[in-house]
Amino acid sequence: MIRTVETKLGKIEGLPAADPRITSFKGIPFAKPPVGDLRFHAPVPVEKWEGTLQAYKFGPISVQPTPYYNPDDLYCREWSVDKDIPMSEDCLYLNVWTPADLEKKDAQKLPVYVWIFGGGFQTGFTAEMEFDGERIARRGIVVVTIAYRLNMFGFMSHPEITKENPEAPTNFGLLDQRMAIQWVKDNIEAFGGDSQNITIGGQSAGGASVLTQILKGSDGLFNRAVCHSGMFYMPGNTVMNPKPLSTAEEMGKQFFEFCGAKNLAEMRKFTTAELRQKWDEYGGHAKSIKIWTPVLDNKFIHSDFFSAVEKNAFKSVPLMFGYTSDEFNFQTPDGKTVNPIKQANIMYQQFMEKYGIKDKNYFYHFDVDIPGWDNPGKFHSVDLWFWFETLAKCWRPFTGKHYDIARKMCNYLCNFIKTGDPNGKDFDDSQMPFWENFDSSKVNDMKFSV
């Protein structure tokens, strides 16, 4: 049965999800297609449309290496299973799952969760299997997953681009996210959501994006945040920390020359396929340091995250954050194993306490044994199956104990989204183990394990 809502931009039709109590709306545009003269340009708000938008399927994914299934690659086995998924520069779409009775939506005012996917700012998309919002929506939350431009399309810098738009010279992917969050703020009540109770969340580069959005300032757009495996403190790391605009512009000049383009107009004449091929030849994803990531442009990003934290030069929001046991571990000279995300999380809390900031933050440690012939350990991103409670979509032979911990993790997450406190009851009406807000002197994380 088709279900319809009316936003400030026009009518939208959605469809019942697998659970008919949930309605899904997929492929809703929140910005004009960033093509032609809008390639390498800040996003422009979408205009009102005539008629009714049929939001039945995901929009094309952001331009990136073609997803493919490679059984010899861990992340391909886990996420990249559809080599035929549509891809386009016309990619600025979002998706909504709502449990609201849309005929009585004005009386609902349900909490809202806006999700930002990860992928090193080079890859990723909202249509990944693990990001199905239905299980979270079943807990009384309106879930929104947003797309944004990646790699060179999202973070290209060049003197001519800066001259064209000096107030938004780069960081287009982050600006895309911001525009999507604003769209949610302006329109989510049509889906039964509460525009005054919005939580943003993300993992890995999505988590880093969340921190950047916090640095920019919540500006009433969101109330709290979730950062899964996204807080890094790695001084001197040119990939993890934003590069200066002048450095990024020089890299852009080199890439223009590599492409044989004399100016921005010529760069905009290349087809998407031609540019993607040039990107691959130039460096591409993880082939070298020649990758496009967030830029210290003094417009959207004025500081790297920890410099701002150390100076108390930002306004924090309550935060749920944590890490998985086996991600990015390294050995110190004295033989100790260090998890940089854990260390960054603790350091963040120490600064909050130093400055007397009273936000109640919640720290977790994901240490669940992961089954499979590949013996993968507790690898970076595997906890996503659990937070979204989408284990049934995964190929791994998860058993009842995994489903039990996923149910509890999703419960904790949803309680935090609703109130800022993860504690509450499980589905059998029993009280879940108490999750104390974080105290860096205790390092009192919530450990998820089976």
Phi, psi and chi 1 to 4 in degrees:
 res  aa     phi    psi   chi1   chi2   chi3   chi4
   1 MET       -  128.0  179.7  178.8   68.7      -
   2 ILE   -74.5  137.4  -66.9  173.7      -      -
   3 ARG  -122.8  142.6  -61.4  168.6 -176.2  172.7
   4 THR  -125.4  139.9  -56.3      -      -      -
   5 VAL  -125.3  161.3  -61.6      -      -      -
   6 GLU  -123.0  112.1 -175.7  156.1    5.6      -
   7 THR   -93.7 -178.6   68.6      -      -      -
   8 LYS   -69.1  -15.0  -66.3  178.5 -179.8  179.3
   9 LEU  -102.3  -15.0  -65.2  164.6      -      -
  10 GLY   147.5  178.1      -      -      -      -
  11 LYS   -79.7  147.1  -68.4 -177.1  178.4 -179.7
  12 ILE  -135.6  132.3  -53.6  175.9      -      -
  13 GLU  -101.2  135.6  -72.0 -178.2  -11.7      -
  14 GLY  -125.5 -179.8      -      -      -      -
  15 LEU  -130.2  153.1  -63.5  171.5      -      -
  16 PRO   -59.9  140.6  -20.4   32.1      -      -
  17 ALA   -77.6 -172.4      -      -      -      -
  18 ALA   -56.2  -39.6      -      -      -      -
  19 ASP   -87.9  112.4  179.9  -19.7      -      -
  20 PRO   -65.7   -8.5   23.3  -33.3      -      -
  21 ARG   -77.6  -12.4  -66.4  169.1  -66.1 -175.8
  22 ILE  -107.6  137.3  -51.7  -60.0      -      -
  23 THR  -109.5  132.9  -54.0      -      -      -
  24 SER  -111.7  140.1   69.1      -      -      -
  25 PHE  -125.3  116.3  -59.9   82.8      -      -
  26 LYS  -120.3  141.4  -62.2  175.1 -179.8  176.4
  27 GLY    77.6   42.9      -      -      -      -
  28 ILE   -90.3  122.5  -57.3  171.9      -      -
  29 PRO   -73.7  135.4   27.3  -33.4      -      -
  30 PHE  -115.8   -4.7   62.5   84.4      -      -
  31 ALA  -148.8  161.9      -      -      -      -
  32 LYS   -65.3  150.9  -71.5 -175.7  177.0 -179.6
  33 PRO   -55.7  126.5  -25.6   35.0      -      -
  34 PRO   -82.8   64.8   31.1  -35.1      -      -
  35 VAL  -124.6  168.8  -61.2      -      -      -
  36 GLY    61.5 -126.4      -      -      -      -
  37 ASP   -70.5   -9.4  -71.5  -16.8      -      -
  38 LEU   -96.0    0.5  -66.4 -177.6      -      -
  39 ARG   -67.5  135.4  176.7 -171.4  -81.5  173.8
  40 PHE    58.8   46.1  -52.4  139.4      -      -
  41 HIS  -145.3  150.3 -168.4  -77.5      -      -
  42 ALA   -56.7  150.1      -      -      -      -
  43 PRO   -64.8  150.7   26.9  -36.5      -      -
  44 VAL  -117.4  131.1  175.9      -      -      -
  45 PRO   -56.0  143.8  -24.3   34.6      -      -
  46 VAL   -68.7  149.3   69.3      -      -      -
  47 GLU   -92.8  162.8  -63.4  176.9   -9.5      -
  48 LYS   -59.9  147.2  -70.0 -176.1  177.9 -179.1
  49 TRP  -113.5  156.1   53.7   79.2      -      -
  50 GLU   -89.0  151.7  -61.6  -66.8  -29.0      -
  51 GLY    73.5 -153.4      -      -      -      -
  52 THR  -120.1  128.7  -58.5      -      -      -
  53 LEU   -80.0  127.2  178.1   72.5      -      -
  54 GLN   -91.7  101.2  -64.5 -179.9  -26.6      -
  55 ALA   -98.0   70.4      -      -      -      -
  56 TYR  -104.1  -17.0  -57.9  159.8      -      -
  57 LYS  -146.9  157.8   61.7 -178.7 -179.0  179.8
  58 PHE   -60.9  146.9  -68.1  109.0      -      -
  59 GLY   -72.9  169.4      -      -      -      -
  60 PRO   -59.1  148.2  -20.4   32.0      -      -
  61 ILE   -80.2  158.6   70.2  172.4      -      -
  62 SER   -61.1  150.7  -49.6      -      -      -
  63 VAL   -64.5  130.8  178.6      -      -      -
  64 GLN  -167.8  174.6   58.2 -166.9  -81.1      -
  65 PRO   -55.8  141.9  -26.0   35.4      -      -
  66 THR   -60.7  122.8  -58.5      -      -      -
  67 PRO   -59.4  141.7  -21.3   33.3      -      -
  68 TYR  -152.7  156.3   66.2   99.8      -      -
  69 TYR   -94.4  116.2  178.8   69.9      -      -
  70 ASN  -126.1  106.5  178.1   -2.4      -      -
  71 PRO   -63.4  -13.0   22.5  -32.6      -      -
  72 ASP   -91.1   -3.0  -63.6  -36.1      -      -
  73 ASP  -116.4  123.5 -176.7  -72.4      -      -
  74 LEU   -54.7  -50.2  170.7   62.2      -      -
  75 TYR   -74.3  -28.4  -74.8   97.5      -      -
  76 CYS   -67.7  -40.9  -73.0      -      -      -
  77 ARG   -61.0  -36.8  -73.8 -163.7  -58.5  -84.8
  78 GLU   -80.9  -43.8 -150.0   70.6   14.2      -
  79 TRP  -122.0  -41.8  -37.9  119.5      -      -
  80 SER   -89.7   88.2  -62.6      -      -      -
  81 VAL  -118.4   -2.8  -63.6      -      -      -
  82 ASP  -127.5   95.2 -176.3    3.3      -      -
  83 LYS   -72.3  -13.0   64.4 -179.4  177.5   59.2
  84 ASP   -99.2    8.5  -62.1  -42.1      -      -
  85 ILE   -63.6  135.2 -168.2  166.6      -      -
  86 PRO   -61.6  139.9  -23.4   34.3      -      -
  87 MET  -135.0  139.8 -179.4 -172.8  -58.9      -
  88 SER  -164.1  155.6  173.6      -      -      -
  89 GLU   -66.8  -24.3  -70.7 -175.7   67.1      -
  90 ASP   -79.4   84.2  178.7    4.1      -      -
  91 CYS  -132.3    4.5   61.3      -      -      -
  92 LEU   -88.5   81.7  -60.8 -176.8      -      -
  93 TYR  -131.0  156.8  -62.0   88.1      -      -
  94 LEU  -132.0  167.4   55.7   77.3      -      -
  95 ASN  -132.3  147.2  -42.5  -69.1      -      -
  96 VAL  -130.3  134.4  179.3      -      -      -
  97 TRP  -118.0  125.2  -73.7  -98.3      -      -
  98 THR  -131.6  137.8  178.4      -      -      -
  99 PRO   -92.1    2.3   33.9  -34.4      -      -
 100 ALA   -67.8  146.8      -      -      -      -
 101 ASP   -74.9  105.0 -179.2  -18.0      -      -
 102 LEU   -68.9  -12.4  -64.1  176.2      -      -
 103 GLU   -82.5  -15.1  -66.0 -178.6   -2.8      -
 104 LYS  -127.5   27.6  -56.6  175.8 -177.7  177.1
 105 LYS   -59.5  -31.8   60.0 -177.2 -179.3  -59.6
 106 ASP   -64.5  -22.6  -66.7  -22.3      -      -
 107 ALA   -93.8   -1.5      -      -      -      -
 108 GLN   -84.7  -59.6  -51.4  -93.5  -43.5      -
 109 LYS    53.2   58.0  -62.9  -70.8 -174.1 -179.4
 110 LEU   -84.6  147.4  -60.9  172.9      -      -
 111 PRO   -62.4  155.3   20.5  -30.6      -      -
 112 VAL  -123.9  138.0 -179.3      -      -      -
 113 TYR  -122.5  119.0 -170.6   38.8      -      -
 114 VAL  -105.4  120.3  179.5      -      -      -
 115 TRP  -106.9  133.8  176.2 -105.4      -      -
 116 ILE  -116.0  117.2  -54.7  171.5      -      -
 117 PHE   -73.5  162.1   63.2   77.4      -      -
 118 GLY  -106.1 -172.6      -      -      -      -
 119 GLY   139.6   29.4      -      -      -      -
 120 GLY    65.9   18.5      -      -      -      -
 121 PHE    63.6   13.4  -64.0  107.9      -      -
 122 GLN  -115.2  -33.0  -49.9  -56.3  -57.7      -
 123 THR  -138.4  177.5   63.3      -      -      -
 124 GLY   113.9  158.0      -      -      -      -
 125 PHE  -166.5  159.5   45.8   91.2      -      -
 126 THR   -71.9  -20.5   62.4      -      -      -
 127 ALA   -82.6    2.8      -      -      -      -
 128 GLU   -58.1  142.4  -68.6  179.7   32.5      -
 129 MET   -57.5  -36.9  -66.0 -179.8  -66.5      -
 130 GLU   -69.6  -16.7   71.7  -84.2   21.5      -
 131 PHE   -93.2   18.4  -60.2  145.4      -      -
 132 ASP   -63.0  121.9 -171.5  -34.7      -      -
 133 GLY   -83.9    3.0      -      -      -      -
 134 GLU   -64.6  -42.7 -177.1  173.6  -30.3      -
 135 ARG   -67.0  -37.5  -58.3  -65.2  -67.0 -173.6
 136 ILE   -68.2  -42.2  -65.4  175.4      -      -
 137 ALA   -60.2  -34.8      -      -      -      -
 138 ARG   -61.9  -18.1  -75.9  177.0   61.7  177.0
 139 ARG   -92.5   14.7  -70.4  165.0  166.3   84.2
 140 GLY    88.4   32.7      -      -      -      -
 141 ILE  -128.7  140.1  -68.4  168.8      -      -
 142 VAL   -87.5  120.6  179.2      -      -      -
 143 VAL  -105.1  132.9 -179.8      -      -      -
 144 VAL  -127.4  126.5 -175.1      -      -      -
 145 THR  -112.0  132.8   61.0      -      -      -
 146 ILE  -118.6  147.1   63.6  175.6      -      -
 147 ALA  -100.2  162.7      -      -      -      -
 148 TYR  -158.4  160.6   57.5  101.4      -      -
 149 ARG   -74.0  146.1  -76.7  171.5  -76.7  179.2
 150 LEU  -119.0  170.8  -58.2  166.8      -      -
 151 ASN    43.5 -134.9   48.9   69.9      -      -
 152 MET   -65.4  -29.7   65.3  174.0  170.2      -
 153 PHE   -69.2  -28.1  -65.7   97.7      -      -
 154 GLY   -97.5  -19.1      -      -      -      -
 155 PHE  -140.9   21.4  -60.5   95.6      -      -
 156 MET   -63.1  140.6  175.3   64.2   72.2      -
 157 SER  -131.4  147.9  -58.6      -      -      -
 158 HIS  -168.8  144.4 -173.0  -84.2      -      -
 159 PRO   -53.6  -35.7  -27.2   35.0      -      -
 160 GLU   -71.7  -34.3 -164.6  174.9  -15.8      -
 161 ILE   -66.1  -42.3  -61.5  173.9      -      -
 162 THR   -62.2  -43.0  -59.3      -      -      -
 163 LYS   -64.0  -37.7 -177.3  178.0  179.3 -179.8
 164 GLU   -66.2  -37.3  178.2 -176.3   79.8      -
 165 ASN  -145.0   73.8 -169.0    7.6      -      -
 166 PRO   -63.0  -21.5   21.5  -32.8      -      -
 167 GLU   -83.3  -13.5  -67.1  -53.5  -53.4      -
 168 ALA  -147.7   69.0      -      -      -      -
 169 PRO   -78.2  -14.5   30.7  -36.6      -      -
 170 THR  -166.7 -160.7 -174.8      -      -      -
 171 ASN    57.1   38.3  -68.6  -40.5      -      -
 172 PHE   -62.1  -35.1  -47.9  125.4      -      -
 173 GLY   -62.0  -41.4      -      -      -      -
 174 LEU   -69.2  -37.0  -62.8  171.1      -      -
 175 LEU   -65.2  -36.2  -69.6  163.0      -      -
 176 ASP   -58.2  -47.3  -65.3  -19.3      -      -
 177 GLN   -58.6  -44.5  -64.1  169.8    9.3      -
 178 ARG   -62.7  -41.8 -166.8   74.0  173.0 -171.8
 179 MET   -65.7  -37.4 -174.9  166.3  -73.3      -
 180 ALA   -64.6  -42.4      -      -      -      -
 181 ILE   -63.5  -39.8  -61.7  168.6      -      -
 182 GLN   -62.8  -40.1 -176.9   66.8   61.1      -
 183 TRP   -59.3  -43.4 -170.8   99.3      -      -
 184 VAL   -61.6  -46.6  172.0      -      -      -
 185 LYS   -56.3  -40.9 -179.2   76.0  172.5 -179.7
 186 ASP   -80.1  -25.2  -66.5  -19.0      -      -
 187 ASN  -125.5   -8.3  -67.8  -79.0      -      -
 188 ILE   -69.3  -21.0 -156.0   61.1      -      -
 189 GLU   -66.3  -22.5  -68.3 -171.2    1.9      -
 190 ALA   -64.9  -21.5      -      -      -      -
 191 PHE  -102.4   10.6  -58.9   86.2      -      -
 192 GLY    87.8    9.1      -      -      -      -
 193 GLY   -89.3  159.8      -      -      -      -
 194 ASP   -99.0  110.6 -176.4   -6.7      -      -
 195 SER   -67.9  -10.4   63.2      -      -      -
 196 GLN   -99.4    4.6  -57.0  -57.1  -48.3      -
 197 ASN  -139.0   75.8 -171.3    7.5      -      -
 198 ILE  -117.4  130.0  -64.2  173.6      -      -
 199 THR  -113.0  134.2  -60.5      -      -      -
 200 ILE  -103.3  147.0   62.5  171.3      -      -
 201 GLY  -148.4  157.7      -      -      -      -
 202 GLY  -168.7  168.6      -      -      -      -
 203 GLN  -131.4  141.9 -175.7  -93.9  -11.6      -
 204 SER    58.6 -121.2 -166.9      -      -      -
 205 ALA   -61.6  -28.0      -      -      -      -
 206 GLY   -67.6  -38.1      -      -      -      -
 207 GLY   -66.4  -41.8      -      -      -      -
 208 ALA   -61.5  -35.8      -      -      -      -
 209 SER   -63.4  -41.0  -63.3      -      -      -
 210 VAL   -58.4  -45.5  164.4      -      -      -
 211 LEU   -62.9  -38.9  -59.5  179.6      -      -
 212 THR   -65.9  -39.0  -56.9      -      -      -
 213 GLN   -65.2  -34.5  -62.8  -63.4  -21.0      -
 214 ILE   -65.7  -44.4  -66.9  172.5      -      -
 215 LEU   -58.9  -39.2  -81.7 -169.7      -      -
 216 LYS   -64.0  -27.2 -179.3   63.7  175.3  173.6
 217 GLY   110.3  133.7      -      -      -      -
 218 SER   -68.2  -32.0   64.4      -      -      -
 219 ASP    49.5   32.5  -64.2  -25.8      -      -
 220 GLY    77.3    1.7      -      -      -      -
 221 LEU   -78.1  -30.4  -68.4  178.7      -      -
 222 PHE  -149.4  159.1   53.0   90.6      -      -
 223 ASN  -106.8  -28.8  -53.0   79.2      -      -
 224 ARG  -155.8  176.9   60.4 -169.5   71.0   87.4
 225 ALA  -149.0  157.0      -      -      -      -
 226 VAL  -126.9  130.2  176.3      -      -      -
 227 CYS  -130.2   98.6 -179.4      -      -      -
 228 HIS   -89.5  116.6  -59.3  -55.5      -      -
 229 SER    51.3   39.9  -58.0      -      -      -
 230 GLY  -123.9   -2.4      -      -      -      -
 231 MET  -101.5  111.1 -172.1 -178.2  -66.6      -
 232 PHE  -115.6  142.0  -64.3   84.0      -      -
 233 TYR  -127.7   97.9 -177.7   66.4      -      -
 234 MET  -137.7   79.9  -58.8  177.9   73.4      -
 235 PRO   -56.0  137.5  -23.5   33.8      -      -
 236 GLY    84.4   -5.9      -      -      -      -
 237 ASN   -81.4  111.4 -172.9  -53.0      -      -
 238 THR   -73.8  -16.7   57.5      -      -      -
 239 VAL   -85.4  -43.2  175.5      -      -      -
 240 MET   -77.6  -27.7  -59.7  -49.8  -56.3      -
 241 ASN  -102.3  145.8  -65.3  -37.5      -      -
 242 PRO   -64.1  135.7   21.7  -31.7      -      -
 243 LYS   -84.5  151.0   61.1  178.9   72.8   67.8
 244 PRO   -60.5  151.5  -20.0   31.4      -      -
 245 LEU   -59.0  -39.2  179.3   59.8      -      -
 246 SER   -62.3  -38.8   58.6      -      -      -
 247 THR   -66.4  -43.9  -59.1      -      -      -
 248 ALA   -65.7  -37.7      -      -      -      -
 249 GLU   -64.7  -39.1  -74.2 -179.8  -24.6      -
 250 GLU   -64.7  -40.7 -173.4   60.1   34.4      -
 251 MET   -61.5  -39.8 -178.0  175.2  160.0      -
 252 GLY   -63.0  -42.4      -      -      -      -
 253 LYS   -59.7  -43.0  -72.7  167.9   60.9  177.8
 254 GLN   -63.3  -38.5  -67.2  171.9    5.0      -
 255 PHE   -71.0  -40.3 -175.7   65.0      -      -
 256 PHE   -55.2  -46.7  -85.4   39.7      -      -
 257 GLU   -64.1  -40.4  -67.6  171.0    5.6      -
 258 PHE   -60.4  -37.2  179.8   83.6      -      -
 259 CYS   -79.0  -11.6  -66.3      -      -      -
 260 GLY    77.9   23.4      -      -      -      -
 261 ALA   -99.2  128.8      -      -      -      -
 262 LYS   -82.2  -21.8  -63.7  178.1 -178.3  178.8
 263 ASN  -159.0  178.3   50.8   46.8      -      -
 264 LEU   -64.4  -37.5  179.0   57.4      -      -
 265 ALA   -59.4  -41.0      -      -      -      -
 266 GLU   -68.8  -35.9  -69.9 -171.5    7.4      -
 267 MET   -63.7  -30.8  -77.7  -65.3  -75.1      -
 268 ARG   -80.6   -8.4  -75.1  172.5  170.3  160.6
 269 LYS   -87.8  -18.8  -70.5  179.5 -179.5  178.4
 270 PHE   -62.7  145.5  -77.0  110.0      -      -
 271 THR   -72.1  162.7   66.5      -      -      -
 272 THR   -58.1  -44.5  -55.9      -      -      -
 273 ALA   -62.4  -40.2      -      -      -      -
 274 GLU   -64.4  -44.0  -71.6  169.6  -19.6      -
 275 LEU   -66.8  -40.4 -100.8 -170.7      -      -
 276 ARG   -63.5  -38.1 -163.9  170.3   67.6  133.7
 277 GLN   -64.9  -41.8  179.6   62.4   33.4      -
 278 LYS   -63.0  -41.6  -69.6  -68.8 -174.0 -177.9
 279 TRP   -60.0  -43.9  171.4   54.8      -      -
 280 ASP   -63.3  -41.1 -171.3   59.0      -      -
 281 GLU   -68.8  -36.1  -66.1  170.1   -2.6      -
 282 TYR   -71.7  -37.5 -177.5   69.1      -      -
 283 GLY  -175.9  -57.6      -      -      -      -
 284 GLY    70.4 -172.5      -      -      -      -
 285 HIS   -68.7  116.4  177.9   45.2      -      -
 286 ALA    62.9   13.9      -      -      -      -
 287 LYS   -89.3  -20.3  -69.3 -176.1  178.7  179.3
 288 SER  -165.8 -177.1   73.3      -      -      -
 289 ILE   -78.9    0.3   62.5  170.0      -      -
 290 LYS   -82.4   61.5  -63.3  176.8  179.9  178.4
 291 ILE  -123.4  151.0   57.6  175.9      -      -
 292 TRP   -94.8  123.7  -78.6  -91.8      -      -
 293 THR  -136.9  176.7   52.0      -      -      -
 294 PRO   -52.8  148.1  -33.1   39.4      -      -
 295 VAL  -122.3  139.5  177.1      -      -      -
 296 LEU   -78.6   83.9 -165.8   65.1      -      -
 297 ASP   -96.7   -3.9   61.3   -5.4      -      -
 298 ASN    59.3   21.1  -68.1  -45.2      -      -
 299 LYS  -122.1  -61.9  -63.6  -63.0 -179.8 -179.5
 300 PHE   -92.4  -42.8 -164.9   91.0      -      -
 301 ILE  -112.4  118.4  -60.2  179.4      -      -
 302 HIS  -103.3  -12.7  -66.1  -93.9      -      -
 303 SER  -162.2  154.6  166.9      -      -      -
 304 ASP   -71.1  158.7   70.0   84.4      -      -
 305 PHE   -58.7  -50.2 -177.1   71.4      -      -
 306 PHE   -72.8  -26.0  -93.5   98.2      -      -
 307 SER   -63.3  -40.7  -67.5      -      -      -
 308 ALA   -67.6  -39.8      -      -      -      -
 309 VAL   -63.6  -45.0  169.2      -      -      -
 310 GLU   -61.8  -30.7  -70.6  171.7   -6.5      -
 311 LYS   -95.5   -0.2  -62.1  173.4 -175.9  175.5
 312 ASN    54.0   41.9 -166.7   25.6      -      -
 313 ALA  -102.9   39.3      -      -      -      -
 314 PHE  -158.8  165.3   77.6  111.1      -      -
 315 LYS  -105.3  112.8 -175.8  171.6  177.8   57.3
 316 SER   -77.4  165.5   65.0      -      -      -
 317 VAL  -131.7  157.7  -63.5      -      -      -
 318 PRO   -54.3  138.3  -27.1   36.3      -      -
 319 LEU  -133.7  133.9 -169.9   62.4      -      -
 320 MET  -103.2  126.4  175.8 -175.7  -77.3      -
 321 PHE  -148.8  160.8   53.4  176.9      -      -
 322 GLY   174.0 -166.2      -      -      -      -
 323 TYR  -153.9  167.0   68.2  105.0      -      -
 324 THR  -105.6  153.6   73.5      -      -      -
 325 SER   -59.9  -36.8  -66.9      -      -      -
 326 ASP  -107.6   12.5  -62.7  -26.7      -      -
 327 GLU   -88.9  126.4   58.5 -171.5   -1.3      -
 328 PHE    60.4   21.0  -51.1  124.3      -      -
 329 ASN   -64.1  146.3  -70.6  -19.4      -      -
 330 PHE  -141.1  159.6   65.3   89.5      -      -
 331 GLN   -95.9  131.7  -66.0  -72.1  -37.0      -
 332 THR   -80.9  164.3   62.1      -      -      -
 333 PRO   -56.2  -27.2  -28.7   37.3      -      -
 334 ASP   -91.1   12.2   58.5   -0.3      -      -
 335 GLY    88.5    5.4      -      -      -      -
 336 LYS   -82.5  145.4  -66.9 -178.1  179.7  178.8
 337 THR   -90.6  127.5  -61.2      -      -      -
 338 VAL  -122.1  133.3  175.0      -      -      -
 339 ASN  -102.4  110.5 -174.0  -58.4      -      -
 340 PRO   -63.8  -28.1   24.3  -34.2      -      -
 341 ILE   -72.3  -41.3  -62.5  179.6      -      -
 342 LYS   -58.7  -46.4  175.1 -177.1  177.7 -179.8
 343 GLN   -62.0  -40.3  -63.2  -56.4  110.2      -
 344 ALA   -66.4  -40.7      -      -      -      -
 345 ASN   -60.5  -43.9  -67.8  168.9      -      -
 346 ILE   -65.5  -43.6  -66.0  171.6      -      -
 347 MET   -60.9  -41.7 -173.1  179.9  -60.8      -
 348 TYR   -57.3  -48.5  175.0   79.6      -      -
 349 GLN   -64.3  -37.3 -176.5   65.7   24.6      -
 350 GLN   -60.2  -40.5  -71.9  171.8  -22.3      -
 351 PHE   -69.1  -36.9  -80.6  109.9      -      -
 352 MET   -58.8  -43.4  -64.0  -62.4   99.0      -
 353 GLU   -70.6  -37.3  -66.4  161.8    2.7      -
 354 LYS   -57.9  -40.5  173.4 -177.0  175.6 -179.6
 355 TYR   -93.5    6.9  -70.3  112.2      -      -
 356 GLY    70.1   26.3      -      -      -      -
 357 ILE   -78.9  127.8  -63.7  171.5      -      -
 358 LYS   -95.5    8.5  -58.7  -60.1 -176.6 -178.5
 359 ASP   -53.7  138.3  -69.7  -19.8      -      -
 360 LYS   -89.3  106.8  -74.3 -169.7  175.1 -178.1
 361 ASN  -101.3  153.9  -59.6  -36.6      -      -
 362 TYR  -130.9  124.5  -65.7   87.5      -      -
 363 PHE  -111.9  134.1 -177.0   36.7      -      -
 364 TYR  -130.3  161.4   69.8   84.4      -      -
 365 HIS  -132.8  113.4  173.0 -166.2      -      -
 366 PHE   -89.6  114.9 -178.5   86.2      -      -
 367 ASP  -134.5   38.1 -167.9   50.7      -      -
 368 VAL   -82.5  130.7  176.7      -      -      -
 369 ASP   -65.0  127.4  -70.7  -31.3      -      -
 370 ILE  -104.5  122.0  -57.7  -59.3      -      -
 371 PRO   -80.0  164.4   31.3  -35.4      -      -
 372 GLY   140.0  151.5      -      -      -      -
 373 TRP   -62.9  -19.2   58.6  -95.1      -      -
 374 ASP   -87.3   -5.0   52.6  -10.1      -      -
 375 ASN    44.4   63.6  -61.0  -48.7      -      -
 376 PRO   -79.9  -11.7   34.3  -37.4      -      -
 377 GLY    73.2 -170.3      -      -      -      -
 378 LYS   -92.1   70.9  -62.5   92.8  173.9 -176.5
 379 PHE   -78.5  161.0   63.2   90.5      -      -
 380 HIS   -55.0  123.4 -179.2   66.1      -      -
 381 SER    94.6  -16.0  -54.9      -      -      -
 382 VAL   -64.3  -23.9   71.4      -      -      -
 383 ASP   -68.9  -12.9   54.4  -33.9      -      -
 384 LEU   -61.6  -37.4  -68.8  171.4      -      -
 385 TRP   -56.6  -31.8  -66.3  117.5      -      -
 386 PHE   -85.3  -44.6  -67.3   76.1      -      -
 387 TRP   -62.4  -37.7  -68.1  114.8      -      -
 388 PHE   -89.0   -3.6  -81.1   82.1      -      -
 389 GLU    52.2   48.7 -157.7 -175.9   16.4      -
 390 THR  -114.7   28.9   47.6      -      -      -
 391 LEU   -55.9  -32.2  -81.8   68.8      -      -
 392 ALA   -64.3  -17.7      -      -      -      -
 393 LYS   -86.4  -10.5  -67.4  176.9  176.8  -73.1
 394 CYS   -89.6  151.4 -175.4      -      -      -
 395 TRP   -76.2  -15.7   67.3  -90.2      -      -
 396 ARG   -69.9  147.5  -64.4 -174.4  179.0  -80.8
 397 PRO   -80.3   63.1   29.7  -34.8      -      -
 398 PHE   -64.6  146.2  -69.2  120.7      -      -
 399 THR  -118.4 -174.2   60.4      -      -      -
 400 GLY   -56.0  -38.1      -      -      -      -
 401 LYS   -63.8  -33.5   61.8 -176.0 -179.5 -178.2
 402 HIS   -69.7  -39.6  -62.3  101.7      -      -
 403 TYR   -67.2  -33.9  -76.1   87.5      -      -
 404 ASP   -64.4  -46.3  -74.9  -17.5      -      -
 405 ILE   -69.8  -35.1 -165.6   68.2      -      -
 406 ALA   -63.7  -41.0      -      -      -      -
 407 ARG   -60.4  -44.8 -175.6 -175.1   69.6 -106.9
 408 LYS   -66.9  -42.6  -72.4 -176.4  170.5   64.2
 409 MET   -61.9  -42.4  -73.7  173.1   63.2      -
 410 CYS   -66.1  -37.1 -166.8      -      -      -
 411 ASN   -60.6  -49.0  -73.1  -16.5      -      -
 412 TYR   -58.0  -46.8  -78.0  124.4      -      -
 413 LEU   -58.5  -47.4  171.0   65.2      -      -
 414 CYS   -67.0  -36.7  -68.5      -      -      -
 415 ASN   -63.0  -40.4  -70.0  -21.2      -      -
 416 PHE   -64.0  -42.4  179.9   78.2      -      -
 417 ILE   -60.4  -38.2  -68.3  167.2      -      -
 418 LYS   -73.2  -43.9  -68.7  174.5 -179.5  177.7
 419 THR  -131.2  -11.4   67.8      -      -      -
 420 GLY    87.9    0.4      -      -      -      -
 421 ASP  -126.4  120.5 -174.8  -23.9      -      -
 422 PRO   -75.4  -11.3   28.2  -35.1      -      -
 423 ASN   -76.3  151.7  -66.8  -67.8      -      -
 424 GLY   165.5 -162.3      -      -      -      -
 425 LYS  -101.5  152.8  -67.9 -175.3  177.0 -178.2
 426 ASP   -81.1  177.1 -155.9  -16.5      -      -
 427 PHE   -66.6  -21.9  -76.0  178.4      -      -
 428 ASP   -89.8   12.5   62.1    0.7      -      -
 429 ASP    75.0    8.7 -152.4   38.1      -      -
 430 SER   -85.6  149.4   64.2      -      -      -
 431 GLN   -74.3  129.5 -162.1   72.2   32.4      -
 432 MET   -73.1  156.1  -65.3 -168.6  -60.5      -
 433 PRO   -51.8  138.1  -28.2   35.9      -      -
 434 PHE   -70.6  131.4 -175.9   72.0      -      -
 435 TRP  -105.6  105.8 -171.7  -15.7      -      -
 436 GLU   -78.1  141.6 -174.3  179.1    9.9      -
 437 ASN   -64.6  152.9   58.7  -75.7      -      -
 438 PHE   -71.0  135.2 -169.8   32.3      -      -
 439 ASP  -127.5  116.8 -178.5  -28.7      -      -
 440 SER   -65.8  -24.1   66.5      -      -      -
 441 SER   -72.2  -24.0   64.6      -      -      -
 442 LYS   -95.9  -23.4  -60.1  178.3 -175.6  177.3
 443 VAL    48.7   51.8 -167.8      -      -      -
 444 ASN   -88.2   72.1   53.4  -28.1      -      -
 445 ASP   -79.9  159.1   56.0   19.3      -      -
 446 MET   -89.2  116.1  170.9   63.2   79.1      -
 447 LYS   -95.6  120.5 -172.7  172.6 -176.9  178.2
 448 PHE   -97.5  118.5  -62.8  115.8      -      -
 449 SER  -153.9  159.8   61.4      -      -      -
 450 VAL  -138.5      -  -67.4      -      -      -
